[in-house]
Amino acid sequence: MSESFVIYGGTFDPPTKAHAALVRGLSERFSHVIVVPCKVSPFKSVTGATAEQRLDMLRMITAGTENVHIDTFELDREGTDYTYITLEHFAEEHAGSKFYLCMGSEMLIELERWKHTDIISRLATLYVVPRPHFPITRDGERKMRDLGMKYVIADFEGEYGSSSEVRISVAMGKPEMFLTEDVARYVTESGLYRDYCYVNGLYERFGMKKSRIDHSFSTALCGVCLAKRACVDTHKATTALLLHDIGKYVTKEQAEEMSVKFDGRIDGMPLPIRHAEIGAEILRQLLGITDEDIVEAVRWHTTGKPDMTPLEKVVYLADYIEPLRSFPTVEVLRKATEKSIDDGLRAALANSVEHVGADELYPATAEAYEYYKEHK
């Protein structure tokens, strides 16, 4: 065991099973583990629990680990919490000690946005824990070296699950998917993380079948991970993913009776594709969702189109490869997506061409296939 300090910071909003497992892994490898919940992150808003509630939950997941200390330095200070400031504080407090800074591999995506990486590199060595769906690539290692960072890759892997997945699982009525038993109970009793529970009322309102609801939740869990990899706003992604099939069982006539208006193009659409157009207009005209990114992601989630936005790619691809899908080539598409979002997108479009046939393919899908063949 290294006679060193490792600092593990985050919003912990809430602390998940993945956080708990990572803390245990650190406690087995370092003499001193300092867990630092932040107050004002430069990258992520703290919107779910109060500071005291987050501390309560952190105490639950760190109970029984004597060498783990929760430090409120960032909660107690004013201003934005930058890592270099926190490191300077602990380096002064424990002068002469060796410091590591723990981060999950998903953080490599935004590492170049960190302030004063030169100070971070001088004061600490990065301790990078591989996380599911976020492999440590050569590009990631090159990025750390280019920024002058010293780093060590952990000899254990982190678990799946983040605050975004928690909010989806709470809407599913399954907080225990990503939370320990005591934290799940605390969250339920405190009424926390219910951001997306409203979708259940919409599913009932628009006649969603249970199998389609299960698919929507599975797509959301898959897609929010893709959104992080694509640097897409997770709230926008979650909203579009949970509602992408809201028009599945609504006919054009039923929608019009609800005062939804359509242009003429819907009449030429095959029935399996109409639900995306109907769903997009339900979002816009009935639910008052005016964010065009979300509306258009729902509109194109079935067919795709040329030059998709990152959010449109995420929703299209998540709908295609979510864990409940079981068609013969889905594992090939999932592996392609592990390489990159665009690789997965091209593989999915090629799969549609192969299995539907170019002559029967919806024009937007054919155009998307040709577009992404040329834009690699």
SVG drawing of the C-alpha trace seen along z (x, -y; Angstrom):
<svg xmlns="http://www.w3.org/2000/svg" viewBox="-61 -33 70 46">
<polyline fill="none" stroke="black" stroke-width="0.4" points="0.0,0.0 1.4,-3.4 2.1,-5.8 0.4,-8.6 -2.7,-10.7 -5.3,-10.3 -7.9,-12.9 -11.2,-12.0 -13.5,-14.9 -16.9,-15.2 -20.4,-16.5 -21.7,-13.2 -25.2,-14.2 -25.9,-11.5 -23.0,-9.1 -23.7,-5.9 -22.7,-2.2 -20.0,-3.1 -18.6,-5.8 -18.8,-3.4 -16.8,-0.7 -14.2,-3.2 -13.7,-4.5 -13.2,-0.9 -10.7,-0.3 -8.8,-3.4 -8.9,-2.6 -7.2,0.8 -4.4,-0.9 -3.6,-4.2 -3.0,-5.1 -5.2,-8.2 -8.3,-8.7 -9.7,-12.2 -13.2,-12.5 -14.0,-16.1 -17.6,-17.0 -17.7,-20.2 -20.1,-23.2 -19.7,-24.9 -18.3,-22.7 -17.0,-24.4 -18.5,-21.6 -21.6,-20.3 -24.5,-21.9 -25.5,-20.5 -29.2,-20.4 -30.5,-17.4 -29.6,-17.5 -28.4,-20.0 -24.8,-20.0 -25.9,-18.4 -27.9,-15.7 -24.9,-14.9 -22.7,-14.7 -25.3,-12.4 -25.2,-10.0 -21.4,-10.2 -21.1,-9.1 -23.3,-6.1 -21.1,-4.9 -17.8,-5.5 -18.9,-4.0 -16.5,-1.3 -13.4,-2.5 -11.2,-4.0 -8.6,-5.5 -11.3,-7.4 -11.9,-11.0 -14.7,-13.3 -13.3,-16.8 -15.6,-19.9 -12.9,-22.3 -14.8,-23.0 -18.2,-23.2 -16.8,-25.7 -15.1,-28.1 -16.6,-30.7 -16.4,-30.6 -16.0,-28.0 -14.2,-24.8 -11.1,-24.4 -9.0,-21.3 -5.7,-23.2 -7.0,-25.3 -8.0,-22.2 -4.6,-20.6 -2.8,-23.7 -4.8,-23.6 -4.0,-19.9 -0.4,-20.2 0.1,-23.0 -1.9,-21.1 0.2,-18.0 3.5,-19.4 6.1,-16.9 3.4,-14.2 3.0,-12.6 -0.4,-13.2 -2.5,-11.4 -5.7,-12.8 -8.3,-10.1 -10.5,-10.5 -12.7,-8.2 -11.7,-7.6 -14.8,-9.5 -13.1,-12.7 -10.4,-12.5 -13.0,-13.8 -12.8,-17.3 -9.3,-17.3 -8.0,-20.1 -10.7,-22.4 -9.2,-22.1 -7.6,-25.3 -3.9,-25.4 -3.0,-21.8 0.6,-22.9 -0.1,-23.4 -2.0,-20.1 0.9,-18.2 3.4,-19.8 1.4,-18.9 -0.1,-15.5 -0.1,-12.4 -3.4,-11.5 -4.7,-8.2 -7.1,-7.2 -9.7,-4.5 -11.1,-2.9 -14.9,-3.1 -17.3,-1.0 -17.9,-2.5 -15.0,-5.0 -11.8,-3.1 -8.5,-4.8 -7.3,-5.2 -4.0,-6.2 -5.5,-9.6 -6.5,-9.9 -3.0,-9.0 -1.5,-11.4 -3.8,-14.2 -2.5,-13.7 1.1,-13.8 0.6,-16.8 -0.8,-18.6 2.3,-17.7 0.3,-15.4 2.0,-12.6 -0.4,-9.7 -1.0,-6.1 -3.7,-3.8 -5.4,-2.0 -5.1,1.7 -8.9,2.1 -12.0,1.0 -14.8,-1.2 -18.5,-0.3 -21.3,-1.7 -23.6,-4.3 -23.7,-8.1 -26.1,-10.7 -27.8,-10.8 -28.6,-7.1 -29.8,-7.6 -32.4,-10.1 -33.6,-7.7 -33.8,-4.7 -35.7,-6.8 -38.3,-7.6 -38.4,-3.8 -39.2,-3.2 -35.8,-1.4 -33.4,-3.7 -31.6,-0.6 -30.2,0.0 -27.4,-2.4 -27.6,-3.2 -26.7,-1.3 -29.7,-0.1 -29.4,-2.8 -28.8,-5.6 -31.7,-4.4 -34.0,-4.5 -32.7,-8.0 -33.3,-9.2 -36.9,-7.8 -37.8,-9.1 -36.4,-12.5 -38.1,-12.7 -34.8,-13.4 -33.9,-13.0 -37.5,-12.9 -36.6,-15.1 -38.1,-12.6 -40.9,-11.0 -43.3,-13.1 -42.8,-10.8 -44.8,-8.1 -47.9,-10.3 -47.2,-11.0 -46.7,-7.3 -50.2,-6.7 -51.7,-9.7 -50.4,-8.6 -51.2,-4.9 -47.6,-3.5 -47.5,0.3 -45.3,1.7 -42.9,3.2 -42.4,-0.2 -42.0,-1.9 -39.3,0.7 -37.6,-0.1 -37.7,-3.8 -36.1,-3.5 -33.4,-1.1 -32.8,-3.5 -32.4,-6.4 -29.8,-4.4 -27.9,-3.5 -28.1,-6.9 -27.1,-9.0 -23.8,-7.2 -23.4,-7.9 -24.3,-11.6 -21.4,-11.9 -19.0,-10.5 -20.3,-12.9 -20.2,-15.9 -24.0,-16.3 -26.0,-18.0 -27.3,-15.1 -30.6,-16.7 -31.5,-17.3 -30.4,-13.8 -32.4,-12.2 -35.6,-14.2 -35.3,-13.2 -34.5,-9.6 -37.3,-9.1 -39.9,-10.7 -38.6,-9.5 -41.4,-7.0 -44.2,-9.1 -46.1,-9.0 -45.8,-5.3 -49.4,-4.5 -51.0,-7.8 -52.5,-7.9 -52.4,-11.1 -56.2,-11.4 -55.9,-11.1 -53.2,-13.6 -55.2,-16.0 -58.1,-15.6 -55.7,-16.8 -55.2,-19.9 -51.8,-18.8 -51.3,-20.2 -49.1,-18.6 -47.8,-19.6 -48.4,-17.5 -45.3,-15.4 -46.7,-13.1 -49.2,-11.6 -46.4,-10.2 -44.6,-8.6 -44.8,-4.8 -46.7,-3.9 -43.6,-2.6 -42.0,-6.0 -44.9,-8.3 -44.6,-7.9 -41.4,-9.9 -43.1,-12.8 -46.1,-12.5 -43.9,-12.3 -41.9,-15.4 -45.1,-17.5 -46.6,-16.2 -43.4,-17.5 -43.6,-20.8 -47.4,-21.5 -48.8,-19.7 -46.0,-19.4 -44.5,-22.9 -41.0,-21.6 -39.5,-24.4 -35.9,-23.3 -35.4,-22.4 -32.5,-20.1 -34.8,-17.8 -37.7,-18.0 -35.5,-17.2 -33.8,-14.4 -37.2,-12.8 -38.2,-13.5 -35.2,-11.7 -34.6,-8.9 -36.0,-6.2 -34.7,-7.2 -31.6,-9.3 -30.7,-11.9 -27.5,-13.5 -25.4,-15.7 -27.0,-14.9 -26.3,-16.9 -24.5,-15.1 -27.8,-14.8 -29.6,-13.3 -26.8,-10.8 -27.1,-9.8 -30.8,-9.2 -30.8,-7.4 -28.0,-5.1 -29.3,-4.4 -32.7,-3.5 -30.9,-1.1 -28.5,0.7 -30.1,0.4 -29.6,3.5 -33.1,5.0 -32.5,5.2 -31.6,8.7 -31.3,8.9 -28.4,11.0 -26.0,8.1 -26.6,5.9 -23.4,7.0 -21.4,5.9 -23.0,2.5 -22.4,2.2 -18.7,3.0 -18.5,0.4 -20.0,-2.1 -17.5,-1.4 -14.8,-2.6 -16.7,-5.8 -20.2,-7.3 -19.6,-7.8 -18.4,-4.3 -21.5,-3.0 -23.7,-5.3 -22.2,-4.2 -22.5,-0.6 -26.2,-1.1 -27.0,-2.8 -25.2,-0.1 -27.2,2.5 -30.4,0.8 -29.4,0.8 -28.4,4.5 -31.6,5.7 -34.2,3.4 -32.8,3.2 -31.9,0.0 -35.1,0.0 -37.4,0.0 -35.2,-2.2 -36.8,-5.4 -35.1,-8.3 -33.7,-10.1 -32.0,-6.8 -30.5,-6.2 -29.3,-9.8 -27.8,-9.5 -26.0,-6.3 -24.4,-7.9 -23.5,-11.0 -21.7,-9.1 -19.9,-6.9 -18.3,-10.0 -17.7,-11.8 -15.4,-9.6"/>
</svg>
